Amino acid sequence: MTRSSSSRRDWSAAEDKALKTLIKENTPTRVIGLMLKRSEAAVRQHVSRLGLSLRPTNRSPYG
């Protein structure tokens, strides 16, 4: 089975770097997808593959 050119693109090193920066800035997943021209699902899947988390880092440890 072949894939069309618009179905799946590999992530570049520059996109990975931008993704990590946006995650550190607590940017919402939907916004990250729009900025990187990727779907929200693609962003979530790639974050998981990289072993990163989309959870906000500025959460209170008490609640």
C-alpha positions as CSV (number, residue, x, y, z in Angstrom):
1,M,0.0,0.0,0.0
2,T,1.4,3.4,-0.9
3,R,0.8,6.6,0.9
4,S,-0.2,9.9,-0.8
5,S,2.2,12.7,-0.5
6,S,-0.2,14.6,1.8
7,S,-0.9,11.8,4.3
8,R,2.3,11.5,6.4
9,R,5.3,13.7,6.7
10,D,8.4,12.9,8.8
11,W,9.2,15.4,11.5
12,S,12.3,17.5,10.9
13,A,14.9,18.4,13.6
14,A,13.7,22.0,13.4
15,E,10.1,20.9,14.0
16,D,11.2,18.8,17.0
17,K,13.0,21.8,18.5
18,A,10.0,24.1,18.0
19,L,7.7,21.4,19.5
20,K,9.9,21.1,22.6
21,T,10.0,24.9,23.0
22,L,6.2,25.3,22.6
23,I,5.7,22.5,25.1
24,K,7.9,24.3,27.7
25,E,5.9,27.4,27.1
26,N,2.7,25.5,27.9
27,T,1.2,26.1,24.5
28,P,-2.1,24.3,23.9
29,T,-1.8,21.2,21.7
30,R,-4.2,22.6,19.2
31,V,-2.2,25.8,18.8
32,I,1.0,23.7,18.5
33,G,-0.6,21.8,15.7
34,L,-1.7,25.0,13.9
35,M,1.8,26.5,14.2
36,L,3.6,23.4,12.9
37,K,0.9,22.7,10.3
38,R,0.1,19.3,11.9
39,S,-3.1,17.8,13.3
40,E,-3.6,17.8,17.0
41,A,-3.5,14.0,16.9
42,A,-0.2,14.0,15.0
43,V,1.3,16.3,17.7
44,R,0.1,14.1,20.5
45,Q,1.4,11.0,18.8
46,H,4.9,12.5,18.1
47,V,5.1,13.9,21.7
48,S,4.4,10.3,22.9
49,R,7.1,8.9,20.6
50,L,9.6,11.4,22.0
51,G,8.7,10.4,25.6
52,L,7.6,14.0,26.4
53,S,4.5,15.2,28.2
54,L,2.0,17.8,27.3
55,R,1.0,18.4,30.9
56,P,1.5,22.0,32.0
57,T,4.7,22.4,34.0
58,N,3.4,25.2,36.2
59,R,0.8,23.1,38.1
60,S,0.5,23.2,41.8
61,P,1.8,20.0,43.5
62,Y,-1.2,20.3,45.9
63,G,-4.1,20.2,43.6
